[in-house]
Structures are given as structure tokens and as C-alpha cells.
């Protein structure tokens, strides 16, 4: 069995362990961003997060517009020397997405945990997702840091099959069991509300997320 096959099966086995364990035990499982992103996206790239962008060349399509299932690849920045990868779970507008990722916020004082549907906002001047702000759970708001990114790595047909296959069902269940921190955007919106309805409701709020969303979308409209 190849090393790559063993790694994939090992990730799936870890997810299965999380699924079968009591809910309280999930917090004791430490996830790095790379194996977690590979598990739920099906994108088969290995190595440190910052290397994914170059490795994707010639193997996966890449670009600067978000798509559900794509991997957002972060550049090294400050203490985040190895970069970061996260999977787009939902595109809300051309400047607002939600991601599912691991090992970002300190939740309960510890890292290595999964966050589902976390709000990310494009704050780049050109609207090309080269600079983003990311929800940080300890402050219950977008963090103060602006993070540079390379762009998005898109799933191919094989990656989509891997991500949606029965083998990955355990991983999806594990995500559902993990911390629901950062559902802050979705919880304020009626189920099934569309992006424009969401922005309208966000505009009624005085929080920083609403202000950034409005600034980003207004800037995008003016640029057009």
C-alpha cells in the first residue's frame, strides 16, 4: 500500500474514531488544518499548507473566485509560518463566504479543533480574495489581522467523488459533531434566506461583521 493511500485511510480512520466516540471526546482530538482540509475536500495534496498552491499547478484548477468545496490557501503570515488551508462550505456573496477548517481559533483554551461555517470576508482592494479577515472565536468577531492568501484550489471530479463518497461519511459526521463556533452569521438569518436578504438583515446590526460586509459590497459595486 502506498504512503499516500495509507495517509488517506488514516485520516478516514481518525474521522471514524471521532464519530464513534462520545461527544465530549471530540474536543480531545487534535486536528491539523492540512489533513482535515484534504479529508473533507478530497483534494489530494500533501505537505505544509503554504506549499499547496504551487503543488496544485498542473494538477488542479486554481483561481481567485470562491466556489463551494474549493480550498482557500493562505500565505505564511506572522506566527502562521506554515500558512493555512480551509475548505469553502458556502458562498454567500462575491465578498463573503463561510469556511470549515481546523486548528484556527483557541476554543476552550486549546487549538486543533474544528470550526464549521466560519465567516470570511474579502477585504482586498481589488476584490480578488488576496486579503481576508477571518472569524476568531475567542473574541466572537472577525479577528484584527488581515491575512494574505494565494487563492482557491478547485476540486476536480475525482476530489468531488472522494469528498462525497461513503468513505468520507464518517468525516462529515465528525464535522457535524464538532464545535459549532462561528455560526454567528447563519444563526442571525432565517433558514433559506438568500444572500441579499442576509445582507439586508446584517445591515440592521451594528457589529463589525455587518460594517465590513457593507463596505466590501459597496466597494465592489463602485468598482464595477
C-alpha positions as CSV (number, residue, x, y, z in Angstrom):
1,X,0.0,0.0,0.0
2,X,1.4,3.4,-0.9
3,X,2.2,6.1,1.6
4,X,-0.4,8.3,0.1
5,X,-3.1,5.6,0.4
6,X,-2.1,4.9,4.0
7,X,-2.4,8.6,4.8
8,X,-5.9,9.0,3.3
9,X,-7.1,5.8,5.0
10,X,-5.5,7.0,8.3
11,X,-7.4,10.3,8.0
12,X,-10.7,8.5,7.4
13,X,-10.0,6.2,10.3
14,X,-9.4,9.1,12.6
15,X,-12.7,10.6,11.5
16,X,-14.4,7.4,12.2
17,X,-13.0,7.3,15.7
18,X,-14.3,10.8,16.3
19,X,-17.7,9.7,15.1
20,X,-17.9,6.7,17.3
21,X,-16.5,8.4,20.4
22,X,-18.7,10.2,22.9
23,X,-19.4,13.8,22.1
24,X,-17.2,15.1,24.9
25,X,-14.2,13.2,23.5
26,X,-14.3,15.2,20.2
27,X,-12.6,18.1,21.9
28,X,-9.7,15.9,22.8
29,X,-8.9,15.1,19.1
30,X,-6.3,17.4,17.7
31,X,-6.7,18.2,14.0
32,X,-4.1,20.0,11.9
33,X,-5.5,22.1,9.0
34,X,-3.9,20.1,6.2
35,X,-5.2,16.6,6.8
36,X,-8.6,18.0,7.7
37,X,-8.8,20.1,4.5
38,X,-7.7,17.1,2.5
39,X,-10.2,14.9,4.1
40,X,-13.3,17.0,3.5
41,X,-12.4,18.5,0.1
42,X,-11.0,15.4,-1.5
43,X,-8.1,17.5,-2.9
44,X,-5.1,15.1,-2.7
45,X,-2.2,17.5,-1.9
46,X,0.3,16.7,0.9
47,X,2.8,18.8,2.7
48,X,2.7,22.1,4.6
49,X,-0.3,24.4,3.8
50,X,1.8,27.1,2.1
51,X,3.1,24.6,-0.4
52,X,-0.4,23.6,-1.6
53,X,-0.7,26.5,-4.1
54,X,2.5,25.5,-6.1
55,X,1.7,21.8,-5.8
56,X,-1.8,22.4,-7.3
57,X,-0.2,23.8,-10.6
58,X,-0.9,21.3,-13.4
59,X,-3.0,19.1,-11.1
60,X,-6.0,21.2,-10.1
61,X,-7.5,24.3,-11.4
62,X,-6.8,27.4,-9.3
63,X,-8.4,30.9,-9.3
64,X,-9.5,33.9,-7.3
65,X,-13.2,33.4,-7.1
66,X,-14.8,31.3,-4.3
67,X,-16.6,28.1,-5.0
68,X,-18.2,25.6,-2.6
69,X,-15.8,22.8,-1.9
70,X,-12.7,24.7,-3.0
71,X,-9.7,25.0,-0.8
72,X,-8.7,28.6,0.3
73,X,-4.9,28.6,0.6
74,X,-3.4,31.1,3.0
75,X,0.2,32.5,2.7
76,X,2.5,32.4,5.6
77,X,1.9,35.4,7.8
78,X,3.4,36.4,11.2
79,X,3.2,33.5,13.6
80,X,1.4,31.4,11.0
81,X,4.7,30.4,9.3
82,X,3.3,27.3,7.6
83,X,0.3,29.0,6.1
84,X,-3.2,27.6,6.4
85,X,-5.8,25.8,4.3
86,X,-9.6,25.8,4.7
87,X,-12.5,24.5,2.7
88,X,-15.3,26.7,1.4
89,X,-18.6,25.4,2.8
90,X,-20.8,28.2,1.3
91,X,-20.5,31.2,-0.9
92,X,-22.8,34.0,0.4
93,X,-21.8,36.8,-1.9
94,X,-18.8,37.6,-4.1
95,X,-17.1,39.1,-1.0
96,X,-18.4,36.9,1.8
97,X,-18.0,33.2,2.3
98,X,-18.1,30.6,5.0
99,X,-15.4,28.0,5.5
100,X,-14.9,24.8,7.5
101,X,-11.4,24.4,8.9
102,X,-9.3,23.1,11.7
103,X,-6.7,24.4,14.1
104,X,-7.5,28.1,13.9
105,X,-9.3,29.5,17.0
106,X,-8.5,28.6,20.5
107,X,-11.7,27.1,21.8
108,X,-11.8,26.4,25.4
109,X,-8.2,27.4,25.5
110,X,-7.0,24.8,23.1
111,X,-6.2,24.6,19.4
112,X,-6.6,21.7,17.0
113,X,-10.3,21.9,16.9
114,X,-12.8,22.0,14.0
115,X,-14.9,25.1,13.2
116,X,-17.8,24.7,10.8
117,X,-19.3,27.5,8.6
118,X,-16.9,30.3,9.7
119,X,-17.4,33.7,8.2
120,X,-14.6,35.0,6.0
121,X,-14.7,38.4,4.3
122,X,-12.7,39.6,1.3
123,X,-11.1,42.9,2.2
124,X,-8.7,43.2,-0.7
125,X,-8.9,46.5,-2.7
126,X,-9.3,44.6,-6.0
127,X,-11.9,42.2,-4.7
128,X,-9.7,39.3,-5.7
129,X,-9.6,37.5,-2.3
130,X,-5.9,38.2,-1.9
131,X,-6.6,39.7,1.6
132,X,-9.2,38.4,4.0
133,X,-10.4,38.7,7.6
134,X,-11.5,35.5,9.4
135,X,-13.9,34.9,12.3
136,X,-11.9,34.3,15.6
137,X,-14.0,32.5,18.2
138,X,-12.3,33.8,21.4
139,X,-13.3,37.4,20.6
140,X,-16.6,36.3,18.9
141,X,-15.9,38.6,16.0
142,X,-13.6,38.9,13.0
143,X,-10.0,39.0,14.1
144,X,-8.0,42.2,13.9
145,X,-5.4,40.6,11.5
146,X,-5.7,40.8,7.7
147,X,-4.4,37.6,6.1
148,X,-2.9,37.3,2.7
149,X,-3.9,34.4,0.5
150,X,-2.8,32.7,-2.7
151,X,-6.3,32.0,-3.9
152,X,-8.6,29.0,-4.3
153,X,-7.8,25.4,-5.4
154,X,-10.8,23.9,-7.0
155,X,-11.9,20.3,-6.7
156,X,-11.8,18.1,-9.8
157,X,-14.3,15.3,-10.5
158,X,-12.2,12.8,-8.5
159,X,-11.9,15.1,-5.5
160,X,-15.7,15.6,-5.5
161,X,-16.2,11.9,-5.6
162,X,-13.8,11.4,-2.7
163,X,-15.4,14.2,-0.7
164,X,-19.0,12.9,-1.2
165,X,-18.2,9.2,-1.1
166,X,-19.5,6.8,1.6
167,X,-15.9,6.5,2.8
168,X,-16.0,10.2,3.8
169,X,-19.4,10.0,5.6
170,X,-17.6,9.5,8.9
171,X,-15.7,12.7,8.3
172,X,-18.9,14.6,7.6
173,X,-20.5,13.3,10.7
174,X,-17.4,14.3,12.7
175,X,-17.7,17.8,11.4
176,X,-21.3,18.0,12.4
177,X,-20.3,16.8,15.9
178,X,-17.5,19.3,16.2
179,X,-17.7,22.8,17.7
180,X,-20.4,25.0,16.1
181,X,-18.4,28.1,16.9
182,X,-18.8,30.8,14.2
183,X,-22.3,30.0,13.1
184,X,-22.7,33.7,14.2
185,X,-23.8,34.7,10.7
186,X,-26.1,31.9,9.9
187,X,-27.8,32.0,13.3
188,X,-29.0,35.5,12.7
189,X,-30.6,34.7,9.4
190,X,-33.8,32.9,8.7
191,X,-33.4,29.4,7.2
192,X,-33.2,29.5,3.5
193,X,-32.6,33.3,3.3
194,X,-30.7,34.4,0.2
195,X,-27.5,36.5,0.1
196,X,-29.3,39.8,-0.4
197,X,-31.8,39.1,2.4
198,X,-28.8,38.1,4.5
199,X,-27.0,41.4,3.8
200,X,-30.2,43.3,4.5
201,X,-30.5,41.7,7.9
202,X,-26.8,42.2,8.6
203,X,-27.2,45.9,7.8
204,X,-29.6,46.3,10.7
205,X,-26.8,45.2,13.0
206,X,-24.1,47.5,14.4
207,X,-21.5,44.8,14.7
208,X,-18.2,44.9,12.9
209,X,-19.1,42.0,10.6
210,X,-22.1,43.9,9.1
211,X,-19.9,47.0,8.6
212,X,-17.3,45.1,6.8
213,X,-19.8,43.3,4.6
214,X,-21.4,46.6,3.6
215,X,-18.0,48.2,3.0
216,X,-16.9,45.3,0.9
217,X,-20.0,45.0,-1.2
218,X,-20.3,48.8,-1.7
219,X,-16.7,48.9,-2.8
220,X,-17.3,46.0,-5.2
221,X,-20.3,47.9,-6.7
222,X,-18.3,51.1,-7.1
223,X,-15.5,49.2,-8.8
224,X,-17.9,47.8,-11.3
